[in-house]
Every structure is written in structure tokens, then in C-alpha cells.
């Protein structure tokens, strides 16, 4: 491949970790002279960072891959690669089905990409078997106008939840050095980033040289210029009082926690291997709301797990009513290869899964809308994140507690921290009138 044609387009599907992986890949390749571009149609190399944790994300990634491979039939010089968990999961099987696919690389093989690309088009490569990586010395390449940026504080997971493929795709937990995370935070702040989003499959299990996650969060909050800090995901098993105290006591740590529930039935939680009970989960909710009265709590819920009965489903609905989450990501169960649940009989009919999912979603939507409407008439602080897709005169941002706010008729630069008076609300968004810019 000629030096002047090394233009790379990277398409991401899935979770925040895949977003971060896309930035890692961009950093690795840009350091080797490749140009990362935003127009896929002028790219010489298209890399897809795909997800296999959720069936929907997997189908979207594979559908996009088929589109790109169709383009490759018209342009034989186009190089196409599949990366991430989907690359790891698909492996050589996908290469046999799609021989025109040039590169397949799992989450721990990104360092191999420059070498793989260098040897194309002589032969295709699959790079999957690598030692567990943390990419601690890699500088991710991020878009420069972002108000918020992800920092992966760890990779992999030691839990073996019945439905989850992550431990088999990303390996066991390994935490990055605290010093490295703080340095990355300082670098981001220097480029104008206002909000740091710490991510990991289970941030609560972060451990490095005696420093746990509350200690890390406290240290990041002390970096000069960091206006907001968020984190995800918190496993209920490992959430500690110490962490709650840091959220309570540090002004720039957002009063929002994402605490996946998955089911309101102890029987299903046990079958899932979640390692906590409903009673334990509710005790954490009580702790959070006692110590941080303004806290926003969001969650994940799966409907139709193998063996889930109508009574189990009802218990989930009852718990949603009891807790009144501020929001929830809801999914119907889909079998994932290599997971413990894959060996179980998928005995909840698809139509019943969808019925239960809709019942959960509709209930949570009503709760979210009612809670959002409590903000009408209040003044909130908003970090402007993007221009509105619906109007050139509006911007979209988020409150401290994670609610989306559209500010009308005010062209504010991305990264602006401002106040807005909430005038209306839906289950998805708060609508606000601009008041003032904060320093």
C-alpha cells in the first residue's frame, strides 16, 4: 500500500469500551503514519470494531460489514478488517465464510495491526492469540471537540455471569496503573475536555498496588480542571460504602450511578450467577439515597432469561415500582456462544420475551417521564456536548445526574458549562431555556 493512500475509517458498534478501543486503534495507526478520516467512502482501509455482547449490536455490525464487503467487490484495493469482541468471537470461522475479509483481530491484538496492514495484500491475516493487554503506553486518538472523554481504567472481567460473553472475549481483569490514568486525565484536560468518564466491565473491582476504585476516583477528582467525573459499570456485589462517600463528598463526581439489576427475582439472579440478592441490591439503593439524596440511579434489566417464569417477571416489575429507577436499559435474552447460559434450554418463547420486555420498558418509561417532569421550573447545570440534530439553533447537553437537556435558541460551544431553566420534559429529554455560562 502506497504511503499517500493510508487513509483509515473506523466504525464502532456497541459499548463504551468499543468506543475507547476505536480510539486506541486510531492512536496506534496514526503513530505509524496512517491518517484517520471521517468519510468512509474515501477510505483505503475500513476497520469495524464490533460487539457480540448484545445480539442487536452484533447484527448491526455484521450488516455493516456486508455493505463494506460489497463495496470491496467494486474496489479490489479496499482493505477491510473486523476488530473487537466480534472479531474475537467470529475468528477464523468468519474468514472461511468471507475470504474477502482481510484482517480479523480481537481486543488484545491491536498492536499487531500496523504489521498486518504492512503485509497486505499479499495474504490475509487473523490475529487473535495474544497475551492479555492493557495498552497502558498507547495514547488514544480522540476527536478534538469533545466535551467528554472515556478512560479505560481496566480491561476484562473475573465474573462469570450466565449471559455475558465478555470474560471469554476480553479475558480476566487487569487494572491500569493509577499514575497512568491520572496522566491521561491531565492530558485530556489540557486539550479542553471537561468531563472524564472512567470505564471498565466492573469498575468497582479496580485494584492496583493497593489502590481500589474509591481511591482512584478520589485521585481523579483532584486533577485540576476536571469539571465532571462519571463511571460505569458498577457491579452490585462490589459497591462499597467508601465509594458512596467519595461520590457524596467530591463536588465534581456526578451524582449518578449505573447499577445493573438484571432481574428482580432471587431465583433468576442466582441462575444468572450475579452473586447478590434482591435484599442486598435494595440495601445499596437505600445507602445511596440516604447518603446522596439527589442521586440518579439507572440500571440494566434482561427479560426472558432461561427458566424465568411469569412470577419471576412479576417480581422484576414489582421491584421497578419499588425502586423507581431514573432510567433503564432493557434487553430480551439472547443466547451467546461460550456463556454458561448457552448450555441451558432457551425456554421462554420469543413472543413472550418481547411481551415481558415491552411491559418492563413501558413501566420504566412512565416512571422516567414522571420523574423528569419534576424538573420543570428548576434551574440545572448543563454541560453542552453536541449540536442538536433537529435544529442548528439548539444544543444538547447533560445534567450532573445524567439527564439529557435540549437548550433552545442558543448556539453554545461544545464543552460550555451553563445553567438552564427547565420548561418541559418527556421520558427522554428535558427542554431548557438558557440562563448563564459558568466558569
C-alpha positions as a printed Julia matrix, in Angstrom:
439×3 Matrix{Float64}:
   0.0     0.0    0.0
   1.4     3.43  -1.01
   2.24    5.92   1.73
  -0.16    8.54   0.38
  -3.15    6.19   0.43
  -3.1     5.19   4.09
  -6.49    6.66   4.95
  -8.38    4.75   7.65
 -12.06    4.89   8.59
 -13.02    3.23  11.88
 -16.65    2.31  12.59
 -17.68    1.41  16.11
 -20.61   -0.68  17.32
 -21.53   -1.45  20.92
 -20.45   -0.3   24.35
 -18.23    2.47  25.71
 -15.28    0.08  25.74
 -15.62   -0.37  21.99
 -15.59    3.42  21.6
 -12.37    3.5   23.61
 -10.95    0.61  21.59
 -11.67    2.57  18.4
  -9.65    5.45  19.84
  -6.83    3.06  20.78
  -6.74    1.67  17.25
  -6.73    5.21  15.86
  -3.84    6.09  18.17
  -1.81    3.03  17.21
  -2.26    3.58  13.47
  -1.82    7.36  13.48
   1.51    6.89  15.29
   2.58    4.76  12.29
   1.69    7.4    9.72
  -1.89    6.43   8.89
  -4.49    9.18   8.57
  -7.75    8.65  10.43
 -10.66   10.1    8.45
 -14.4    10.53   8.98
 -15.54    9.81   5.39
 -15.82    6.07   4.86
 -16.26    6.44   1.09
 -12.78    7.93   0.59
 -11.04    5.46   2.9
  -8.47    2.93   1.76
  -8.93    0.91   4.95
 -12.22    0.31   6.78
 -11.96   -1.17  10.27
 -15.08   -2.28  12.13
 -14.92   -2.57  15.93
 -17.84   -4.93  16.53
 -19.75   -6.08  19.6
 -21.08   -9.57  20.32
 -22.36   -8.94  23.85
 -25.79   -7.94  22.54
 -27.46   -9.64  19.6
 -28.73   -6.35  18.18
 -25.27   -4.74  18.14
 -23.8    -7.88  16.59
 -26.38   -7.9   13.78
 -25.78   -4.22  13.07
 -22.02   -4.73  12.86
 -22.32   -7.77  10.58
 -24.84   -5.94   8.41
 -22.44   -3.03   8.0
 -19.59   -5.46   7.26
 -21.62   -6.92   4.39
 -22.14   -3.41   2.98
 -18.41   -2.68   3.09
 -17.52   -6.03   1.52
 -19.98   -5.29  -1.29
 -18.06   -2.05  -1.86
 -14.82   -4.04  -1.86
 -16.1    -6.06  -4.83
 -16.14   -2.81  -6.79
 -12.84   -1.61  -5.34
 -10.41   -4.53  -5.01
  -7.83   -2.31  -3.27
 -10.09   -1.59  -0.31
  -8.83   -3.23   2.89
 -11.48   -4.41   5.37
 -10.91   -5.52   8.95
 -13.16   -6.77  11.75
 -11.95   -5.99  15.27
 -13.16   -6.12  18.88
 -15.2    -8.77  20.64
 -16.96   -9.65  17.41
 -13.62  -10.25  15.71
 -12.53  -12.48  18.59
 -15.81  -14.4   18.6
 -16.04  -14.82  14.82
 -12.37  -15.75  14.43
 -11.28  -17.95  11.57
 -14.83  -19.22  11.02
 -15.85  -15.88   9.59
 -12.76  -15.7    7.44
 -13.73  -19.05   5.89
 -17.21  -17.71   5.11
 -15.92  -14.31   3.96
 -12.5   -14.84   2.37
 -12.52  -11.25   1.1
 -12.19  -10.07   4.72
  -8.55   -9.02   5.1
  -7.98   -8.79   8.85
  -9.64  -10.2   11.97
  -8.26   -9.0   15.3
  -9.53   -9.5   18.83
  -9.38   -6.9   21.63
  -5.84   -7.89  22.67
  -4.34   -7.85  19.16
  -4.49   -4.18  18.19
  -0.72   -3.74  18.43
  -0.45   -6.19  15.53
  -2.45   -4.0   13.15
   0.44   -1.99  11.63
   2.33   -5.22  10.86
  -0.78   -6.87   9.44
  -1.54   -3.92   7.2
   2.07   -3.72   6.05
   1.96   -7.25   4.65
  -1.31   -6.81   2.77
  -2.45   -7.53   0.08
  -0.09  -10.5   -0.28
  -2.12  -12.56   2.17
  -4.88  -12.23   4.72
  -4.22  -12.45   8.42
  -6.03  -13.38  11.58
  -4.53  -12.06  14.83
  -6.34  -13.36  17.88
  -3.98  -15.2   20.2
  -2.2   -12.51  22.22
  -1.22  -12.11  25.85
  -3.71  -10.07  27.85
  -3.24   -6.39  27.05
  -3.89   -3.18  28.96
  -2.45   -0.81  26.27
  -1.11    1.33  29.08
   1.51    3.01  26.91
  -0.83    3.77  23.99
  -2.15    7.3   23.51
  -5.75    7.06  22.17
  -6.63    9.4   19.33
  -9.86   11.24  20.13
 -11.95   13.79  18.3
 -10.76   17.19  19.42
 -14.08   18.94  20.0
 -15.47   16.53  22.59
 -16.63   17.79  25.96
 -16.33   14.29  27.43
 -13.78   11.5   27.02
 -13.58    7.87  28.09
 -10.66    6.45  30.02
 -10.49    2.67  30.38
  -9.17    2.01  33.88
  -9.18   -1.78  33.43
  -9.93   -4.47  30.89
 -11.58   -7.88  31.16
 -13.79   -9.32  33.89
 -13.48  -12.01  36.57
 -17.23  -12.51  36.99
 -18.93  -15.27  35.06
 -22.49  -14.02  34.69
 -24.5   -16.65  32.86
 -25.49  -14.47  29.89
 -22.27  -12.49  29.4
 -19.57  -13.26  26.84
 -17.12  -10.53  27.93
 -14.8   -12.69  30.08
 -14.37  -15.08  27.16
 -13.7   -12.28  24.66
 -11.64   -9.88  26.79
 -10.08  -12.18  29.37
  -9.61  -11.73  33.09
  -9.42   -8.43  34.93
  -6.26   -6.34  34.76
  -6.17   -2.81  36.15
  -4.1     0.03  34.76
  -1.63    1.89  36.97
  -3.19    4.81  38.83
  -0.35    7.07  37.72
  -1.08    6.33  34.06
  -4.79    7.07  34.46
  -4.04   10.38  36.15
  -1.6    11.31  33.39
  -4.22   10.54  30.73
  -6.72   12.66  32.65
  -4.3    15.6   32.76
  -3.61   15.29  29.04
  -7.32   15.31  28.25
  -7.98   18.35  30.42
  -5.14   20.15  28.65
  -6.97   19.6   25.33
 -10.19   21.12  26.67
 -12.06   18.03  27.89
 -14.37   18.94  30.78
 -15.79   15.52  31.71
 -13.89   12.31  32.36
 -15.79    9.02  32.02
 -13.98    6.14  33.75
 -14.97    2.81  32.21
 -14.45   -0.9   32.84
 -16.56   -4.02  32.83
 -16.7    -3.72  36.62
 -15.0    -0.54  37.83
 -15.73   -1.45  41.46
 -13.16   -4.24  41.31
 -10.32   -1.93  40.23
  -7.14   -2.74  42.18
  -3.62   -1.53  41.51
  -0.82   -1.65  44.08
  -3.28   -1.36  46.95
  -5.37    1.41  45.38
  -9.04    0.49  44.97
 -11.67    2.21  42.88
 -12.78    4.75  45.53
  -9.13    5.79  45.93
  -8.72    6.13  42.16
 -11.95    8.11  41.83
 -10.84   10.42  44.62
  -7.46   10.93  42.92
  -9.01   11.72  39.52
 -11.38   14.2   41.18
  -8.32   16.08  42.41
  -6.91   16.72  38.92
  -7.12   20.44  38.22
  -9.65   21.35  35.54
 -11.84   18.25  35.75
 -15.38   19.61  35.96
 -17.21   16.28  35.98
 -16.41   12.62  36.51
 -18.67    9.71  35.61
 -18.04    5.98  35.69
 -19.56    2.7   34.57
 -20.26   -0.12  35.17
 -20.72   -0.82  38.88
 -21.39   -4.43  39.86
 -23.68   -4.52  42.93
 -21.53   -7.21  44.52
 -18.56   -4.84  44.84
 -20.2    -1.48  45.52
 -18.82   -0.18  48.83
 -19.73    2.48  51.39
 -16.34    4.03  50.7
 -17.32    4.6   47.06
 -20.63    6.17  48.09
 -18.74    8.53  50.39
 -16.46    9.68  47.55
 -19.48   10.38  45.32
 -21.1    12.28  48.18
 -18.05   14.31  49.17
 -16.45   15.21  45.82
 -18.29   18.0   44.06
 -17.06   17.07  40.58
 -18.07   13.39  40.87
 -21.52   13.19  39.32
 -24.45   12.12  41.49
 -25.37    9.34  39.1
 -24.68    5.65  39.34
 -25.49    2.91  36.86
 -26.2    -0.21  38.92
 -27.32   -3.18  36.79
 -30.12   -5.18  38.41
 -30.87   -7.69  35.58
 -33.77   -9.34  37.46
 -35.99   -8.75  40.47
 -36.12  -12.47  41.26
 -33.57  -14.05  43.6
 -34.02  -17.34  41.8
 -33.14  -15.82  38.43
 -30.28  -13.77  39.9
 -28.81  -17.0   41.28
 -29.24  -18.75  37.92
 -27.5   -15.79  36.27
 -24.57  -16.04  38.68
 -24.96  -12.44  39.77
 -23.68  -13.06  43.32
 -26.14  -10.77  45.12
 -29.76  -10.96  46.25
 -32.67   -8.57  45.87
 -32.27   -7.72  49.57
 -28.6    -6.8   49.02
 -29.5    -4.72  45.98
 -32.21   -2.82  47.86
 -29.8    -2.16  50.73
 -27.45   -0.47  48.24
 -30.3     1.67  46.91
 -31.12    2.73  50.48
 -27.46    3.54  51.16
 -27.15    5.64  48.02
 -30.33    7.61  48.64
 -29.57    8.15  52.31
 -26.07    9.48  51.67
 -26.77   11.25  48.35
 -30.41   12.41  48.36
 -30.17   13.84  44.83
 -28.61   10.69  43.33
 -29.84    9.39  39.98
 -29.88    5.6   39.67
 -30.13    3.81  36.33
 -29.99    0.09  35.63
 -29.97   -2.82  33.16
 -32.73   -5.44  33.03
 -32.92   -8.66  30.99
 -36.26  -10.29  30.19
 -36.79  -13.93  29.31
 -33.65  -15.49  30.82
 -33.77  -19.31  30.61
 -36.13  -20.63  33.26
 -37.69  -17.23  34.01
 -41.35  -17.71  34.96
 -44.25  -15.26  34.86
 -43.86  -14.95  38.63
 -40.16  -14.06  38.25
 -41.11  -11.43  35.69
 -43.75  -10.01  38.04
 -41.13   -9.71  40.78
 -38.99   -7.63  38.41
 -41.95   -5.32  37.71
 -42.65   -5.03  41.43
 -39.04   -4.1   42.14
 -39.04   -1.46  39.39
 -42.11    0.09  41.02
 -40.44   -0.04  44.42
 -37.07    1.45  43.39
 -38.33    3.87  40.73
 -35.16    3.98  38.67
 -34.38    7.18  36.82
 -33.83    5.16  33.67
 -33.15    1.62  32.46
 -31.6    -0.18  29.51
 -33.81   -3.18  28.84
 -32.98   -6.23  26.75
 -34.5    -9.55  25.87
 -32.26  -12.52  26.5
 -30.39  -13.92  23.5
 -28.07  -16.94  23.72
 -24.37  -16.09  23.44
 -21.92  -18.78  22.41
 -19.47  -19.93  25.14
 -21.51  -18.46  28.0
 -22.86  -20.72  30.81
 -26.44  -19.92  29.78
 -25.77  -21.13  26.23
 -25.96  -24.69  27.6
 -29.41  -24.05  29.08
 -32.68  -24.5   27.27
 -33.84  -21.17  25.9
 -37.35  -21.97  27.07
 -39.09  -18.6   27.1
 -40.8   -18.18  23.7
 -39.66  -15.2   21.66
 -43.11  -13.62  21.66
 -43.26  -13.92  25.44
 -39.8   -12.38  25.8
 -40.96   -9.42  23.75
 -44.2    -9.11  25.74
 -42.3    -9.06  29.03
 -39.7    -6.67  27.65
 -42.41   -4.26  26.49
 -44.11   -4.44  29.86
 -40.83   -3.59  31.62
 -39.98   -0.82  29.15
 -43.43    0.79  29.29
 -43.43    0.78  33.09
 -39.98    2.33  33.29
 -40.84    4.91  30.63
 -43.77    6.16  32.71
 -41.6     6.36  35.83
 -38.84    8.21  33.97
 -41.27   10.69  32.44
 -42.89   11.4   35.8
 -39.51   11.92  37.46
 -38.3    14.11  34.59
 -41.35   16.36  34.91
 -40.35   17.1   38.5
 -37.52   19.19  37.0
 -39.92   21.63  35.29
 -39.37   25.08  36.76
 -35.98   24.16  38.24
 -32.59   25.52  37.25
 -29.99   22.87  36.36
 -26.34   22.9   35.36
 -25.71   21.53  31.87
 -22.52   20.51  30.1
 -23.03   21.12  26.37
 -21.99   18.0   24.43
 -23.24   18.27  20.83
 -25.27   20.43  18.49
 -28.87   19.3   18.24
 -29.66   17.1   15.24
 -33.1    18.69  14.91
 -32.16   22.35  14.87
 -28.99   24.33  14.16
 -30.06   26.78  16.87
 -30.27   24.2   19.69
 -27.63   22.3   21.65
 -27.79   19.08  23.63
 -26.11   18.53  26.98
 -26.48   16.64  30.24
 -27.14   17.46  33.84
 -24.97   16.22  36.69
 -27.48   13.39  37.21
 -27.18   12.28  33.58
 -30.4    13.65  32.1
 -30.34   14.92  28.52
 -31.23   18.6   28.12
 -32.02   20.42  24.89
 -31.33   24.14  25.19
 -33.35   26.09  22.63
 -32.22   29.04  20.54
 -28.74   29.3   21.98
 -25.65   28.43  19.96
 -23.21   27.43  22.68
 -19.76   25.94  22.03
 -19.27   22.27  22.87
 -17.84   21.99  26.36
 -19.71   25.0   27.73
 -20.89   24.62  31.31
 -24.07   26.63  31.78
 -27.33   26.88  33.66
 -30.76   26.38  32.14
 -34.31   26.64  33.4
 -36.32   23.52  32.58
 -39.54   24.38  30.75
 -40.8    20.94  29.63
 -39.94   17.26  29.88
 -40.53   13.92  28.17
 -39.4    10.42  29.1
 -36.25   11.01  27.05
 -35.3    14.65  27.39
 -35.57   17.83  29.41
 -36.16   21.06  27.49
 -34.47   24.16  28.86
 -34.1    27.9   28.43
 -30.52   29.18  28.64
 -29.69   31.31  31.68
 -25.94   31.85  32.11
 -22.47   30.47  31.42
 -20.46   29.12  34.33
 -16.7    29.24  34.64
